[in-house]
Amino acid sequence: MAPKVLIVLTSVDTMPTTGKPTGWYLPEFAHPWYELHDKCELTIASPKGGKAPLDPASVEMFKGDEKAVEFHKTQSALWEKTKVLSDMKASDFDAIFYVGGHGPMFDLTTDRTSIDLIEAFAAAKKPISAVCHGPCVFLNTKAPTGEALIAGKTVTGFSNVEEDQAQLSAAMPFMLEDELNKISGGKFVKAADPWAEKTVVETTAGIGGVLITGQNPASAEGVGKALLKALGL
């Protein structure tokens, strides 16, 4: 039987700091989807359910990415009618994956339902994964021991340099690299060059199952492949 994976998208379509359109980032859903969809049973959810906003900037920026373009053209049903996140139970799934984009920084970082879900997956030793800004969802989570879930764990996510180069640092509620580095205890890592691929698979005892994080859009496929491997596929 195919493993069941819960994919979570943001519900935020506008940056409250600037009014700029935002949402989830196209290649960060497209590339993992191509890795997972024919081997896993996928359920797509968001905090509000219904249509999960796709960041229009990501469509424009990745118009030269064949997989992203094809995904955008053919798979819109996946994000037009998402399930409500609060209706989801960790016991119904084998793994969870968070798509990035700037949107999650404004809702999923502090979403209690999301935090509870991640903690339940971790306690059940099921793989938890996120890419780019997606790892913000781990900042407020606790391990079964009561300490921060990512304390002492090697993690990655969108770097300060990348945020600066995207010219969105001032619009963010916090710098993701700084917070991940602080809560992990200085265990944040990144690629040698901005925008290069970096995927981290952390299996240290105490986390529960496997923790998979990817730095940026270029890392999305790697996160998908690592999640398949964590599921034994």
Accessible surface in RSA format (square Angstrom, percent):
REM  Atomic radii and reference values for relative SASA: ProtOr
REM  Chains: A
REM  Algorithm: Lee & Richards
REM  Probe-radius: 1.40
REM  Slices: 20
REM RES _ NUM      All-atoms   Total-Side   Main-Chain    Non-polar    All polar
REM                ABS   REL    ABS   REL    ABS   REL    ABS   REL    ABS   REL
RES MET A   1   222.62 115.3 136.87  90.6  85.76 204.2 113.03  96.1 109.60 145.2
RES ALA A   2    48.56  44.6  32.31  49.9  16.24  37.0  37.62  53.0  10.94  29.0
RES PRO A   3    19.42  14.2  14.82  13.5   4.60  16.7  19.42  16.0   0.00   0.0
RES LYS A   4    71.86  35.1  71.86  44.1   0.00   0.0  19.22  17.3  52.64  56.1
RES VAL A   5     0.00   0.0   0.00   0.0   0.00   0.0   0.00   0.0   0.00   0.0
RES LEU A   6     0.00   0.0   0.00   0.0   0.00   0.0   0.00   0.0   0.00   0.0
RES ILE A   7     0.14   0.1   0.14   0.1   0.00   0.0   0.14   0.1   0.00   0.0
RES VAL A   8     0.00   0.0   0.00   0.0   0.00   0.0   0.00   0.0   0.00   0.0
RES LEU A   9     0.00   0.0   0.00   0.0   0.00   0.0   0.00   0.0   0.00   0.0
RES THR A  10     0.00   0.0   0.00   0.0   0.00   0.0   0.00   0.0   0.00   0.0
RES SER A  11    16.15  13.6   5.05   6.7  11.10  25.6   4.66   9.9  11.50  16.1
RES VAL A  12    28.08  18.5  24.10  21.8   3.98   9.6  28.08  24.4   0.00   0.0
RES ASP A  13    83.82  58.7  78.73  78.4   5.09  12.0  14.42  33.9  69.41  69.2
RES THR A  14    58.35  41.5  53.04  53.8   5.31  12.7  32.98  44.3  25.38  38.4
RES MET A  15     0.33   0.2   0.33   0.2   0.00   0.0   0.33   0.3   0.00   0.0
RES PRO A  16    98.25  71.6  57.55  52.5  40.71 148.0  68.85  56.8  29.41 182.8
RES THR A  17    78.89  56.1  40.39  41.0  38.49  91.7  47.83  64.2  31.06  47.0
RES THR A  18    81.44  57.9  41.14  41.7  40.30  96.0  51.84  69.6  29.60  44.8
RES GLY A  19    48.84  60.2   0.00   N/A  48.84  60.2  27.11  74.4  21.73  48.7
RES LYS A  20    85.98  41.9  80.37  49.3   5.61  13.4  38.81  34.9  47.18  50.3
RES PRO A  21    74.57  54.3  71.57  65.2   3.00  10.9  72.30  59.7   2.27  14.1
RES THR A  22     1.65   1.2   0.00   0.0   1.65   3.9   0.00   0.0   1.65   2.5
RES GLY A  23     0.00   0.0   0.00   N/A   0.00   0.0   0.00   0.0   0.00   0.0
RES TRP A  24     0.00   0.0   0.00   0.0   0.00   0.0   0.00   0.0   0.00   0.0
RES TYR A  25    24.70  11.5  24.70  14.1   0.00   0.0  13.91  10.5  10.80  13.3
RES LEU A  26     2.12   1.2   2.12   1.5   0.00   0.0   2.12   1.5   0.00   0.0
RES PRO A  27     1.27   0.9   1.27   1.2   0.00   0.0   1.27   1.1   0.00   0.0
RES GLU A  28     0.63   0.4   0.63   0.5   0.00   0.0   0.00   0.0   0.63   0.5
RES PHE A  29     0.10   0.0   0.10   0.1   0.00   0.0   0.10   0.1   0.00   0.0
RES ALA A  30     0.00   0.0   0.00   0.0   0.00   0.0   0.00   0.0   0.00   0.0
RES HIS A  31    27.68  15.1  27.12  18.8   0.57   1.4  23.78  24.5   3.90   4.5
RES PRO A  32     0.25   0.2   0.25   0.2   0.00   0.0   0.25   0.2   0.00   0.0
RES TRP A  33    21.12   8.5  21.12  10.2   0.00   0.0  17.69   9.4   3.43   5.6
RES TYR A  34    54.54  25.5  39.61  22.5  14.93  38.8  37.57  28.2  16.96  20.9
RES GLU A  35    22.51  12.9  20.39  15.4   2.13   5.1   2.48   4.8  20.03  16.4
RES LEU A  36     0.24   0.1   0.24   0.2   0.00   0.0   0.24   0.2   0.00   0.0
RES HIS A  37    73.26  40.0  56.25  39.1  17.02  43.5  33.17  34.2  40.09  46.6
RES ASP A  38   102.10  71.5  64.04  63.7  38.06  90.0  32.85  77.3  69.24  69.1
RES LYS A  39    97.37  47.5  85.86  52.7  11.51  27.4  65.52  59.0  31.85  33.9
RES CYS A  40     9.59   7.3   0.00   0.0   9.59  22.5   0.27   0.7   9.33  10.1
RES GLU A  41    91.20  52.4  84.50  63.9   6.70  16.0  35.95  69.5  55.25  45.1
RES LEU A  42    37.89  21.1   8.96   6.4  28.92  72.7   8.96   6.3  28.92  77.8
RES THR A  43    27.71  19.7  23.89  24.2   3.82   9.1  10.13  13.6  17.58  26.6
RES ILE A  44    13.88   7.9   9.12   6.8   4.76  11.5   9.12   6.6   4.76  12.9
RES ALA A  45     0.00   0.0   0.00   0.0   0.00   0.0   0.00   0.0   0.00   0.0
RES SER A  46     0.07   0.1   0.07   0.1   0.00   0.0   0.00   0.0   0.07   0.1
RES PRO A  47    29.80  21.7  11.39  10.4  18.41  66.9  14.30  11.8  15.50  96.3
RES LYS A  48   164.94  80.5 137.64  84.5  27.30  65.0  92.15  82.9  72.79  77.5
RES GLY A  49     7.83   9.7   0.00   N/A   7.83   9.7   0.59   1.6   7.24  16.2
RES GLY A  50    36.00  44.4   0.00   N/A  36.00  44.4  29.92  82.1   6.08  13.6
RES LYS A  51   135.21  66.0 111.85  68.6  23.36  55.6  60.14  54.1  75.07  80.0
RES ALA A  52     0.00   0.0   0.00   0.0   0.00   0.0   0.00   0.0   0.00   0.0
RES PRO A  53    20.19  14.7  16.49  15.0   3.70  13.4  20.19  16.7   0.00   0.0
RES LEU A  54    28.43  15.8  13.17   9.4  15.27  38.4  13.17   9.2  15.27  41.1
RES ASP A  55     5.87   4.1   5.87   5.8   0.00   0.0   0.00   0.0   5.87   5.8
RES PRO A  56    72.89  53.1  64.53  58.8   8.36  30.4  67.90  56.1   4.99  31.0
RES ALA A  57    40.58  37.3  31.30  48.3   9.27  21.1  38.89  54.8   1.68   4.5
RES SER A  58     0.00   0.0   0.00   0.0   0.00   0.0   0.00   0.0   0.00   0.0
RES VAL A  59    42.23  27.8  40.88  37.0   1.35   3.3  40.88  35.5   1.35   3.7
RES GLU A  60   102.95  59.1  97.88  74.1   5.07  12.1  50.78  98.2  52.18  42.6
RES MET A  61   127.97  66.3  97.46  64.5  30.51  72.6  87.62  74.5  40.35  53.5
RES PHE A  62    44.50  22.3  42.58  26.4   1.92   5.0  44.33  26.9   0.17   0.5
RES LYS A  63   139.06  67.8 119.63  73.4  19.43  46.3  81.74  73.6  57.32  61.1
RES GLY A  64    74.25  91.6   0.00   N/A  74.25  91.6  44.03 120.8  30.22  67.7
RES ASP A  65    31.61  22.1  22.56  22.5   9.05  21.4  16.85  39.6  14.77  14.7
RES GLU A  66   151.76  87.1 140.53 106.3  11.23  26.7  56.73 109.7  95.02  77.6
RES LYS A  67    83.10  40.5  80.28  49.3   2.82   6.7  57.17  51.5  25.93  27.6
RES ALA A  68     0.00   0.0   0.00   0.0   0.00   0.0   0.00   0.0   0.00   0.0
RES VAL A  69    51.97  34.2  49.48  44.8   2.49   6.0  51.23  44.5   0.74   2.0
RES GLU A  70    81.11  46.6  80.80  61.1   0.31   0.7  30.35  58.7  50.77  41.5
RES PHE A  71     0.00   0.0   0.00   0.0   0.00   0.0   0.00   0.0   0.00   0.0
RES HIS A  72    68.27  37.3  62.02  43.1   6.25  16.0  30.48  31.4  37.79  44.0
RES LYS A  73   149.44  72.9 116.96  71.8  32.48  77.3  77.89  70.1  71.55  76.2
RES THR A  74    70.05  49.8  38.00  38.5  32.05  76.4  42.78  57.5  27.28  41.2
RES GLN A  75    46.59  26.1  45.36  33.2   1.22   2.9   1.22   2.6  45.36  34.4
RES SER A  76    46.43  39.2  45.69  61.0   0.74   1.7  13.02  27.7  33.41  46.8
RES ALA A  77    81.04  74.5  66.41 102.5  14.63  33.3  70.89  99.8  10.15  26.9
RES LEU A  78    41.30  23.0  36.02  25.8   5.28  13.3  39.71  27.9   1.59   4.3
RES TRP A  79     9.25   3.7   9.25   4.5   0.00   0.0   2.10   1.1   7.15  11.6
RES GLU A  80    66.44  38.1  59.26  44.8   7.18  17.1  22.65  43.8  43.78  35.7
RES LYS A  81   178.68  87.2 158.00  96.9  20.68  49.2 101.43  91.3  77.25  82.3
RES THR A  82     9.68   6.9   0.00   0.0   9.68  23.1   0.50   0.7   9.18  13.9
RES LYS A  83   116.23  56.7 111.46  68.4   4.77  11.4  59.21  53.3  57.03  60.7
RES VAL A  84    57.10  37.6  55.13  49.9   1.97   4.8  55.13  47.9   1.97   5.4
RES LEU A  85     1.00   0.6   1.00   0.7   0.00   0.0   1.00   0.7   0.00   0.0
RES SER A  86    74.23  62.7  46.77  62.4  27.46  63.3  31.58  67.3  42.65  59.7
RES ASP A  87    98.52  69.0  75.41  75.1  23.10  54.6  23.38  55.0  75.13  74.9
RES MET A  88    28.89  15.0  18.54  12.3  10.35  24.6  18.10  15.4  10.79  14.3
RES LYS A  89   132.18  64.5 128.57  78.9   3.61   8.6  75.07  67.6  57.11  60.8
RES ALA A  90    11.11  10.2   7.02  10.8   4.09   9.3   7.02   9.9   4.09  10.8
RES SER A  91    93.77  79.2  60.61  80.9  33.16  76.4  50.95 108.5  42.82  60.0
RES ASP A  92    79.41  55.6  68.32  68.0  11.09  26.2  22.53  53.0  56.88  56.7
RES PHE A  93    15.83   7.9  12.75   7.9   3.07   8.0  14.29   8.7   1.53   4.4
RES ASP A  94    57.76  40.5  55.26  55.0   2.51   5.9   8.95  21.1  48.81  48.7
RES ALA A  95     0.00   0.0   0.00   0.0   0.00   0.0   0.00   0.0   0.00   0.0
RES ILE A  96     0.05   0.0   0.05   0.0   0.00   0.0   0.05   0.0   0.00   0.0
RES PHE A  97     0.63   0.3   0.63   0.4   0.00   0.0   0.63   0.4   0.00   0.0
RES TYR A  98     0.38   0.2   0.38   0.2   0.00   0.0   0.38   0.3   0.00   0.0
RES VAL A  99     0.00   0.0   0.00   0.0   0.00   0.0   0.00   0.0   0.00   0.0
RES GLY A 100     0.00   0.0   0.00   N/A   0.00   0.0   0.00   0.0   0.00   0.0
RES GLY A 101     1.56   1.9   0.00   N/A   1.56   1.9   1.56   4.3   0.00   0.0
RES HIS A 102    11.50   6.3  11.50   8.0   0.00   0.0  10.41  10.7   1.09   1.3
RES GLY A 103     0.00   0.0   0.00   N/A   0.00   0.0   0.00   0.0   0.00   0.0
RES PRO A 104     0.32   0.2   0.32   0.3   0.00   0.0   0.32   0.3   0.00   0.0
RES MET A 105     5.37   2.8   0.07   0.0   5.30  12.6   0.07   0.1   5.30   7.0
RES PHE A 106    41.63  20.8  10.09   6.2  31.54  82.1  14.93   9.1  26.70  76.4
RES ASP A 107    24.38  17.1  17.57  17.5   6.81  16.1  21.60  50.8   2.78   2.8
RES LEU A 108     0.16   0.1   0.13   0.1   0.03   0.1   0.13   0.1   0.03   0.1
RES THR A 109     8.50   6.0   8.50   8.6   0.00   0.0   8.50  11.4   0.00   0.0
RES THR A 110    98.42  70.0  80.69  81.8  17.73  42.3  57.55  77.3  40.87  61.8
RES ASP A 111    32.26  22.6  24.32  24.2   7.94  18.8   8.47  19.9  23.79  23.7
RES ARG A 112   140.76  59.1 135.50  69.1   5.26  12.5  77.92 106.5  62.84  38.1
RES THR A 113    44.82  31.9  38.73  39.3   6.09  14.5  16.72  22.5  28.09  42.5
RES SER A 114     0.02   0.0   0.02   0.0   0.00   0.0   0.00   0.0   0.02   0.0
RES ILE A 115     6.08   3.5   6.08   4.5   0.00   0.0   6.08   4.4   0.00   0.0
RES ASP A 116    70.17  49.2  64.25  63.9   5.93  14.0  27.87  65.6  42.31  42.2
RES LEU A 117    10.60   5.9   8.86   6.3   1.75   4.4  10.46   7.3   0.14   0.4
RES ILE A 118     0.00   0.0   0.00   0.0   0.00   0.0   0.00   0.0   0.00   0.0
RES GLU A 119    38.67  22.2  36.10  27.3   2.57   6.1  14.81  28.7  23.85  19.5
RES ALA A 120    42.74  39.3  32.63  50.4  10.11  23.0  39.48  55.6   3.26   8.6
RES PHE A 121     0.00   0.0   0.00   0.0   0.00   0.0   0.00   0.0   0.00   0.0
RES ALA A 122     0.61   0.6   0.14   0.2   0.47   1.1   0.61   0.9   0.00   0.0
RES ALA A 123    56.79  52.2  35.98  55.5  20.81  47.3  37.06  52.2  19.73  52.3
RES ALA A 124    54.54  50.2  25.56  39.4  28.98  65.9  37.34  52.6  17.21  45.6
RES LYS A 125   146.59  71.5 127.82  78.4  18.77  44.7  85.39  76.9  61.21  65.2
RES LYS A 126    42.43  20.7  41.62  25.5   0.81   1.9  31.67  28.5  10.75  11.5
RES PRO A 127    12.20   8.9  12.20  11.1   0.00   0.0  12.20  10.1   0.00   0.0
RES ILE A 128     2.55   1.5   2.55   1.9   0.00   0.0   2.55   1.8   0.00   0.0
RES SER A 129     0.00   0.0   0.00   0.0   0.00   0.0   0.00   0.0   0.00   0.0
RES ALA A 130     0.00   0.0   0.00   0.0   0.00   0.0   0.00   0.0   0.00   0.0
RES VAL A 131     0.00   0.0   0.00   0.0   0.00   0.0   0.00   0.0   0.00   0.0
RES CYS A 132     4.04   3.1   4.04   4.5   0.00   0.0   0.00   0.0   4.04   4.4
RES HIS A 133     2.23   1.2   2.23   1.6   0.00   0.0   1.47   1.5   0.76   0.9
RES GLY A 134     0.03   0.0   0.00   N/A   0.03   0.0   0.03   0.1   0.00   0.0
RES PRO A 135     0.10   0.1   0.10   0.1   0.00   0.0   0.10   0.1   0.00   0.0
RES CYS A 136     0.00   0.0   0.00   0.0   0.00   0.0   0.00   0.0   0.00   0.0
RES VAL A 137     0.05   0.0   0.00   0.0   0.05   0.1   0.00   0.0   0.05   0.1
RES PHE A 138     0.48   0.2   0.20   0.1   0.28   0.7   0.20   0.1   0.28   0.8
RES LEU A 139    12.01   6.7   6.29   4.5   5.72  14.4   6.29   4.4   5.72  15.4
RES ASN A 140    67.18  46.3  53.17  51.4  14.01  33.7  17.37  41.8  49.81  48.1
RES THR A 141     1.21   0.9   0.00   0.0   1.21   2.9   0.00   0.0   1.21   1.8
RES LYS A 142   107.90  52.6 105.44  64.7   2.45   5.8  60.26  54.2  47.64  50.7
RES ALA A 143     5.69   5.2   0.79   1.2   4.91  11.2   0.97   1.4   4.72  12.5
RES PRO A 144    90.49  66.0  46.07  42.0  44.43 161.5  60.12  49.6  30.37 188.8
RES THR A 145   106.72  75.9  64.62  65.5  42.10 100.3  74.91 100.6  31.81  48.1
RES GLY A 146    48.08  59.3   0.00   N/A  48.08  59.3  32.14  88.2  15.94  35.7
RES GLU A 147    89.04  51.1  78.63  59.5  10.41  24.8  34.37  66.5  54.67  44.6
RES ALA A 148    22.14  20.4  17.35  26.8   4.80  10.9  17.35  24.4   4.80  12.7
RES LEU A 149     0.06   0.0   0.00   0.0   0.06   0.1   0.00   0.0   0.06   0.2
RES ILE A 150     0.00   0.0   0.00   0.0   0.00   0.0   0.00   0.0   0.00   0.0
RES ALA A 151    26.17  24.1  21.96  33.9   4.21   9.6  22.61  31.8   3.56   9.4
RES GLY A 152    42.88  52.9   0.00   N/A  42.88  52.9  28.90  79.3  13.98  31.3
RES LYS A 153     9.77   4.8   9.77   6.0   0.00   0.0   0.05   0.0   9.72  10.4
RES THR A 154    36.50  26.0  36.24  36.7   0.26   0.6  20.42  27.4  16.08  24.3
RES VAL A 155     0.29   0.2   0.29   0.3   0.00   0.0   0.29   0.3   0.00   0.0
RES THR A 156     0.00   0.0   0.00   0.0   0.00   0.0   0.00   0.0   0.00   0.0
RES GLY A 157     0.00   0.0   0.00   N/A   0.00   0.0   0.00   0.0   0.00   0.0
RES PHE A 158     8.58   4.3   6.54   4.1   2.04   5.3   6.54   4.0   2.04   5.8
RES SER A 159     2.54   2.1   1.96   2.6   0.58   1.3   0.52   1.1   2.02   2.8
RES ASN A 160    35.91  24.8  35.61  34.4   0.30   0.7  13.68  32.9  22.24  21.5
RES VAL A 161    61.85  40.7  61.30  55.5   0.55   1.3  61.85  53.7   0.01   0.0
RES GLU A 162     0.00   0.0   0.00   0.0   0.00   0.0   0.00   0.0   0.00   0.0
RES GLU A 163     5.06   2.9   5.06   3.8   0.00   0.0   2.54   4.9   2.52   2.1
RES ASP A 164    83.23  58.3  69.48  69.2  13.74  32.5  26.89  63.3  56.33  56.2
RES GLN A 165   103.48  57.9  73.22  53.5  30.26  72.1  38.86  82.7  64.63  49.0
RES ALA A 166    37.91  34.9  13.14  20.3  24.77  56.3  23.79  33.5  14.11  37.4
RES GLN A 167   160.82  89.9 130.58  95.4  30.24  72.0  39.70  84.5 121.12  91.9
RES LEU A 168    24.03  13.4  23.04  16.5   0.99   2.5  24.03  16.9   0.00   0.0
RES SER A 169    31.64  26.7  22.45  30.0   9.19  21.2  22.82  48.6   8.82  12.4
RES ALA A 170   109.32 100.5  70.07 108.1  39.25  89.3  82.75 116.5  26.57  70.4
RES ALA A 171     5.05   4.6   3.56   5.5   1.49   3.4   4.37   6.2   0.68   1.8
RES MET A 172    15.67   8.1   0.47   0.3  15.20  36.2   0.47   0.4  15.20  20.1
RES PRO A 173    69.08  50.3  29.69  27.1  39.39 143.2  39.23  32.4  29.85 185.5
RES PHE A 174    47.16  23.6  35.65  22.1  11.50  29.9  47.16  28.6   0.00   0.0
RES MET A 175    42.77  22.2  37.82  25.0   4.95  11.8  35.93  30.6   6.84   9.1
RES LEU A 176     4.17   2.3   0.83   0.6   3.34   8.4   0.83   0.6   3.34   9.0
RES GLU A 177    24.24  13.9  24.19  18.3   0.05   0.1   1.51   2.9  22.73  18.6
RES ASP A 178    72.03  50.5  63.81  63.5   8.22  19.4  23.35  55.0  48.68  48.5
RES GLU A 179    42.77  24.6  42.77  32.4   0.00   0.0   5.10   9.9  37.66  30.8
RES LEU A 180     0.19   0.1   0.19   0.1   0.00   0.0   0.19   0.1   0.00   0.0
RES ASN A 181    58.38  40.3  57.94  56.0   0.43   1.0   4.77  11.5  53.61  51.8
RES LYS A 182   140.51  68.5 116.24  71.3  24.27  57.8  84.72  76.3  55.79  59.4
RES ILE A 183    44.75  25.5  33.04  24.6  11.70  28.2  38.27  27.6   6.48  17.6
RES SER A 184     0.05   0.0   0.00   0.0   0.05   0.1   0.00   0.0   0.05   0.1
RES GLY A 185    61.79  76.2   0.00   N/A  61.79  76.2  36.05  98.9  25.75  57.7
RES GLY A 186    51.09  63.0   0.00   N/A  51.09  63.0  20.57  56.4  30.52  68.4
RES LYS A 187    82.51  40.3  78.37  48.1   4.14   9.9  32.41  29.2  50.10  53.4
RES PHE A 188    22.35  11.2   4.54   2.8  17.81  46.3   4.54   2.8  17.81  51.0
RES VAL A 189    51.10  33.6  46.22  41.8   4.88  11.8  51.10  44.4   0.00   0.0
RES LYS A 190    90.20  44.0  70.52  43.3  19.67  46.8  51.87  46.7  38.33  40.8
RES ALA A 191    15.86  14.6   4.21   6.5  11.65  26.5   8.75  12.3   7.11  18.8
RES ALA A 192   107.72  99.0  61.30  94.6  46.43 105.6  73.73 103.8  33.99  90.0
RES ASP A 193    91.37  64.0  90.99  90.6   0.38   0.9  18.46  43.4  72.91  72.7
RES PRO A 194    53.65  39.1  39.87  36.3  13.78  50.1  41.88  34.6  11.78  73.2
RES TRP A 195    99.28  39.8  88.39  42.8  10.89  25.6  82.71  44.1  16.57  26.9
RES ALA A 196    38.71  35.6  29.55  45.6   9.16  20.8  38.53  54.3   0.19   0.5
RES GLU A 197    88.26  50.7  70.50  53.3  17.76  42.3  37.96  73.4  50.29  41.1
RES LYS A 198    67.90  33.1  66.80  41.0   1.09   2.6  14.64  13.2  53.26  56.7
RES THR A 199    37.52  26.7  12.50  12.7  25.02  59.6  12.50  16.8  25.02  37.8
RES VAL A 200    14.63   9.6  11.65  10.5   2.98   7.2  14.63  12.7   0.00   0.0
RES VAL A 201    79.10  52.0  50.36  45.6  28.74  69.2  50.36  43.8  28.74  77.9
RES GLU A 202    15.91   9.1  14.08  10.7   1.82   4.3   2.66   5.2  13.24  10.8
RES THR A 203    92.54  65.8  70.32  71.3  22.21  52.9  37.35  50.2  55.18  83.4
RES THR A 204    65.44  46.5  54.37  55.1  11.07  26.4  51.14  68.7  14.30  21.6
RES ALA A 205    96.24  88.5  68.91 106.3  27.33  62.2  79.72 112.3  16.52  43.8
RES GLY A 206    43.85  54.1   0.00   N/A  43.85  54.1  30.58  83.9  13.28  29.7
RES ILE A 207     1.53   0.9   1.04   0.8   0.49   1.2   1.04   0.7   0.49   1.3
RES GLY A 208    25.81  31.8   0.00   N/A  25.81  31.8   5.14  14.1  20.67  46.3
RES GLY A 209    14.10  17.4   0.00   N/A  14.10  17.4  10.62  29.1   3.48   7.8
RES VAL A 210    29.20  19.2  28.94  26.2   0.26   0.6  29.07  25.3   0.13   0.3
RES LEU A 211     0.66   0.4   0.29   0.2   0.38   0.9   0.29   0.2   0.38   1.0
RES ILE A 212     0.00   0.0   0.00   0.0   0.00   0.0   0.00   0.0   0.00   0.0
RES THR A 213     0.51   0.4   0.51   0.5   0.00   0.0   0.07   0.1   0.44   0.7
RES GLY A 214     0.00   0.0   0.00   N/A   0.00   0.0   0.00   0.0   0.00   0.0
RES GLN A 215     1.27   0.7   1.27   0.9   0.00   0.0   0.00   0.0   1.27   1.0
RES ASN A 216     0.00   0.0   0.00   0.0   0.00   0.0   0.00   0.0   0.00   0.0
RES PRO A 217    12.34   9.0   7.26   6.6   5.09  18.5   7.26   6.0   5.09  31.6
RES ALA A 218    54.32  49.9  27.34  42.2  26.97  61.4  40.09  56.5  14.23  37.7
RES SER A 219     0.00   0.0   0.00   0.0   0.00   0.0   0.00   0.0   0.00   0.0
RES ALA A 220     0.08   0.1   0.08   0.1   0.00   0.0   0.08   0.1   0.00   0.0
RES GLU A 221    59.14  34.0  58.14  44.0   1.01   2.4  14.44  27.9  44.71  36.5
RES GLY A 222    18.40  22.7   0.00   N/A  18.40  22.7  13.84  38.0   4.56  10.2
RES VAL A 223     0.23   0.2   0.23   0.2   0.00   0.0   0.23   0.2   0.00   0.0
RES GLY A 224     0.62   0.8   0.00   N/A   0.62   0.8   0.62   1.7   0.00   0.0
RES LYS A 225   105.06  51.3  98.93  60.7   6.13  14.6  65.02  58.5  40.04  42.6
RES ALA A 226    15.50  14.3   6.89  10.6   8.62  19.6  13.00  18.3   2.51   6.6
RES LEU A 227     0.64   0.4   0.64   0.5   0.00   0.0   0.64   0.4   0.00   0.0
RES LEU A 228    14.94   8.3  14.94  10.7   0.00   0.0  14.94  10.5   0.00   0.0
RES LYS A 229   164.95  80.5 153.90  94.4  11.06  26.3  97.05  87.3  67.91  72.3
RES ALA A 230    36.28  33.4   1.83   2.8  34.45  78.4  11.96  16.8  24.32  64.4
RES LEU A 231    33.60  18.7   7.97   5.7  25.62  64.4  13.29   9.3  20.30  54.6
RES GLY A 232    68.65  84.7   0.00   N/A  68.65  84.7  35.95  98.7  32.70  73.2
RES LEU A 233    96.78  53.9  43.65  31.2  53.13 133.6  75.59  53.1  21.19  57.0
END  Absolute sums over single chains surface
CHAIN  1 A     9553.2       7136.1       2417.2       5315.7       4237.6
END  Absolute sums over all chains
TOTAL          9553.2       7136.1       2417.2       5315.7       4237.6
